[in-house]
Amino acid sequence: MTELLEQAIAQLRKLAPIDQDAIAARFLAEIEDEQHWNRQFEATTEDQWTQIAAMVRQEISRGEINPLSEIFPVCSDQ
């Protein structure tokens, strides 16, 4: 177990049981989601990656893609 996770668990132990359970439920859901995506990525074939890349290139050429700077604007204070 990492030091950061041990710190988080130490803080969780200080919370009321209902709060511990609420956070534990979120952790478990996050772990399940991560495992799902890992299985999805592992099951993706090279042909599927090639098709995805081709689709993205087509969307870019049609102007259907927004630059990341429009989605996540850079803060001026950084």
C-alpha positions as a Markdown table, in Angstrom:
| # | Residue | x | y | z |
|---|---|---|---|---|
| 1 | Met | 0.0 | 0.0 | 0.0 |
| 2 | Thr | 1.3 | 3.4 | -0.8 |
| 3 | Glu | 2.1 | 6.1 | 1.8 |
| 4 | Leu | -0.6 | 8.4 | 0.3 |
| 5 | Leu | -3.2 | 5.7 | 0.6 |
| 6 | Glu | -2.2 | 4.9 | 4.2 |
| 7 | Gln | -2.6 | 8.6 | 5.0 |
| 8 | Ala | -6.0 | 8.7 | 3.4 |
| 9 | Ile | -7.1 | 5.6 | 5.4 |
| 10 | Ala | -5.7 | 7.2 | 8.6 |
| 11 | Gln | -7.9 | 10.2 | 8.0 |
| 12 | Leu | -10.9 | 8.1 | 7.1 |
| 13 | Arg | -10.6 | 6.3 | 10.5 |
| 14 | Lys | -11.2 | 9.6 | 12.2 |
| 15 | Leu | -14.6 | 10.0 | 10.5 |
| 16 | Ala | -18.0 | 8.8 | 11.6 |
| 17 | Pro | -18.9 | 5.3 | 10.4 |
| 18 | Ile | -21.6 | 6.7 | 8.0 |
| 19 | Asp | -19.0 | 9.0 | 6.4 |
| 20 | Gln | -16.5 | 6.2 | 6.2 |
| 21 | Asp | -19.1 | 4.0 | 4.4 |
| 22 | Ala | -20.0 | 6.8 | 2.0 |
| 23 | Ile | -16.3 | 7.3 | 1.0 |
| 24 | Ala | -15.7 | 3.6 | 0.8 |
| 25 | Ala | -18.6 | 3.2 | -1.6 |
| 26 | Arg | -17.1 | 5.9 | -3.8 |
| 27 | Phe | -13.7 | 4.2 | -3.7 |
| 28 | Leu | -15.2 | 0.9 | -4.6 |
| 29 | Ala | -17.2 | 2.4 | -7.5 |
| 30 | Glu | -14.0 | 4.1 | -8.7 |
| 31 | Ile | -12.1 | 0.9 | -8.6 |
| 32 | Glu | -14.8 | -1.0 | -10.4 |
| 33 | Asp | -14.9 | 1.7 | -13.1 |
| 34 | Glu | -11.1 | 1.7 | -13.5 |
| 35 | Gln | -11.1 | -2.1 | -13.8 |
| 36 | His | -13.9 | -1.9 | -16.5 |
| 37 | Trp | -11.9 | 0.6 | -18.6 |
| 38 | Asn | -8.7 | -1.5 | -18.2 |
| 39 | Arg | -10.6 | -4.5 | -19.5 |
| 40 | Gln | -12.0 | -2.4 | -22.4 |
| 41 | Phe | -8.6 | -1.1 | -23.4 |
| 42 | Glu | -7.0 | -4.5 | -23.1 |
| 43 | Ala | -9.7 | -6.0 | -25.3 |
| 44 | Thr | -9.2 | -3.4 | -28.1 |
| 45 | Thr | -7.5 | -4.8 | -31.1 |
| 46 | Glu | -5.0 | -3.1 | -33.3 |
| 47 | Asp | -7.6 | -2.9 | -36.1 |
| 48 | Gln | -10.0 | -1.2 | -33.7 |
| 49 | Trp | -7.3 | 1.4 | -32.7 |
| 50 | Thr | -6.6 | 2.0 | -36.4 |
| 51 | Gln | -10.4 | 2.5 | -37.1 |
| 52 | Ile | -10.7 | 4.9 | -34.1 |
| 53 | Ala | -7.7 | 6.9 | -35.3 |
| 54 | Ala | -9.1 | 7.1 | -38.8 |
| 55 | Met | -12.5 | 8.3 | -37.4 |
| 56 | Val | -10.7 | 11.0 | -35.3 |
| 57 | Arg | -8.7 | 12.2 | -38.3 |
| 58 | Gln | -12.0 | 12.5 | -40.3 |
| 59 | Glu | -13.6 | 14.5 | -37.5 |
| 60 | Ile | -10.6 | 16.8 | -37.4 |
| 61 | Ser | -10.6 | 17.3 | -41.2 |
| 62 | Arg | -14.4 | 18.1 | -41.1 |
| 63 | Gly | -13.7 | 20.7 | -38.3 |
| 64 | Glu | -15.8 | 18.7 | -35.8 |
| 65 | Ile | -13.1 | 18.7 | -33.1 |
| 66 | Asn | -12.8 | 21.5 | -30.6 |
| 67 | Pro | -9.3 | 22.5 | -29.5 |
| 68 | Leu | -8.5 | 21.5 | -25.9 |
| 69 | Ser | -7.8 | 25.1 | -25.2 |
| 70 | Glu | -11.5 | 25.8 | -25.8 |
| 71 | Ile | -12.6 | 23.0 | -23.5 |
| 72 | Phe | -10.0 | 23.6 | -20.8 |
| 73 | Pro | -9.0 | 27.2 | -21.1 |
| 74 | Val | -5.6 | 28.1 | -19.6 |
| 75 | Cys | -5.9 | 30.2 | -16.5 |
| 76 | Ser | -4.2 | 33.6 | -16.8 |
| 77 | Asp | -2.8 | 33.4 | -13.3 |
| 78 | Gln | -0.6 | 30.4 | -14.0 |
